[in-house]
Amino acid sequence: MIKVYALTGLMLAALASPALAKSPYFAVIDTVGNCSVIKGAISHGKTALGTESGYDSFDAARQVVDDHAEEKCEGIVE
């Protein structure tokens, strides 16, 4: 019975790992006003534009940067 539980646990871990490892994309503005899209956690000195929980795709985050470009961004870092 222990083998069944161990095998079930390994299968669940294997299925859950890719979903947990996926890093969201963030639209951010840095301390000098440059906007960009980053993957992973927001580092010190950057502030999220739009949602603070991130976006599932680069394109979605880039659209947020483009939407804020005129009003908030001094420049856009590719």
Secondary structure, 3 states (H helix, E strand, C coil): CHHHHHHHHHHHHHHHHHHHHCCCEEEEEECCCEEEEEECCCCCCEEEECCCCCECCHHHHHHHHHHHHHHHCCEECC
